[in-house]
Amino acid sequence: MVEQGAALVGIDSLNIDDTDDGARPAHTALLAAGIPVVEHLRGLEHLPPRGFRFHAVPPPVEGMGTFPVRAYALLDTDR
């Protein structure tokens, strides 16, 4: 995804990396490239393949490794 130029990676599961060990290769590569990772998303099957804007609004906190966001999509009206 880094090589493909992803702007953001969002998934509908617990973690983008395997949680059986402490290795975090996907997080490390994506975050080092400045690509945010959004996990625990749901309802993705309701989105069209194209024609929407994704938003992930974080709370005003600092110093945390992970934190919740209010994630939502706005559908384009030209559809």
N, C-alpha and C positions, 0 to 999 in steps of 0.2 A: 504494500500500500504506500510505503514511503516512495518507492521508485515510480509508482504510478501518479504521484502528486496529490494524494488525498488531502483534503482540507480539514477533514474531521472523520473519525471512525466511530460509529454508533452500533451497538449490538444489543440483542434482546436476551442476553444471558448474564449470569453472575459475574463472569470475569473473562476478559479476552485472552488471558494466559491460563495455563493449567494450574489449578490450585493445590495439586498434590505435593508440590515442592515450592521452594522459595524463589525459583527462577522466574524472571518476568521479561522474557525477550521481546514480546510484542509491545508491552508498555515502554520498555527501554528504547526500542527503535523508534516508535511513534512519537513519544514525548521528546526525545533528543532532536527529532526533525521538526518540532513545533506543532505536531498534529495532536489535538486534544482527543481523548478517548471518553466516550459516554456509554456507560453500561447500565444494565437493568431496564432498558427501554421496553415498552409494551405497546401493542396496537399497531405495530409497523405494517402488518398485513393490510391495514386500511388506507395506507398511503399509495398514491399512484407512482409508477416508475419514475416519472418526471413531473415537474410543474408544482413544486412546493418549496417553501423556505423553512428550514429547521432552525429552531431557537433553543438554546440551553442557558437559562438565566441562573447564574449562581447567587447564593446569598452573600452578603458582604462579610466574609470571614477570611482570616489569614492563618497561615501556619498549619494547615491540615493537609494530610496526604490524599484523602478522599472526602467528598461531601456531596450532598444531594443538590440537584438542580431542578428547576421547573422546566421540563422539556415539552415543547409543543411545535406543531407544524402549521403554517398558514398556506392554504391551497391558492394557487394562482387563479385569478378570476377569469382569465382568458381561455379557460378550458371549455 
